[in-house]
Amino acid sequence: MRTRGGREYLADLKAQVEREKIDADRAALNALLGYVEANVTRMNYPQRLQRGLPIGSGAVERTNKTIVGRRLRINYARWNIPSVEQIGGLCCVRYSNTWEAYWDQASA
């Protein structure tokens, strides 16, 4: 897929679904097919690579782990899921240089 792109992968996947004889495998392939069909326009990997752009989410995930994780690992802090989501959102606002605009909008 990295060298050919999403549309070519989609065509190959459709052909594989047609060839599959085992129902469980066909169901799994159909689930994958649904995902790829919904996201095929975002799978222009050859063009992205040619332009030097990333095709994975590793950098974003690593940054999130570092920034949000640092806040969540404060000694003696206890968290529940809603609080973690709120703190995560505020960390994103802070590090995206939109802190002032966020609070201006929130207080309006």
MOURHU-V555796 format. One record per pair of residues at least 6 apart in sequence whose ideal C-beta (glycine too) atoms are under 6 Angstrom apart, sorted by the first residue. I is the first residue (numbers start at 0). J is the second residue. D is the distance in Angstrom with one decimal. If there is no record, write none. Layout:
i: {I | I}
j: {J | J}
d: {D | D}
This chain:
i: {0 | 1 | 4 | 4 | 4 | 5 | 5 | 9 | 9 | 12 | 16 | 16 | 19 | 19 | 44 | 47 | 66 | 66 | 67 | 67 | 70 | 70 | 92 | 92}
j: {8 | 44 | 43 | 44 | 45 | 39 | 42 | 35 | 39 | 32 | 28 | 32 | 25 | 28 | 54 | 54 | 90 | 94 | 87 | 90 | 86 | 90 | 98 | 101}
d: {4.4 | 4.9 | 5.7 | 5.9 | 5.3 | 4.1 | 2.7 | 5.3 | 5.4 | 5.4 | 4.7 | 6.0 | 4.4 | 5.9 | 4.9 | 5.3 | 5.2 | 5.6 | 4.8 | 4.9 | 5.8 | 5.7 | 5.7 | 4.6}
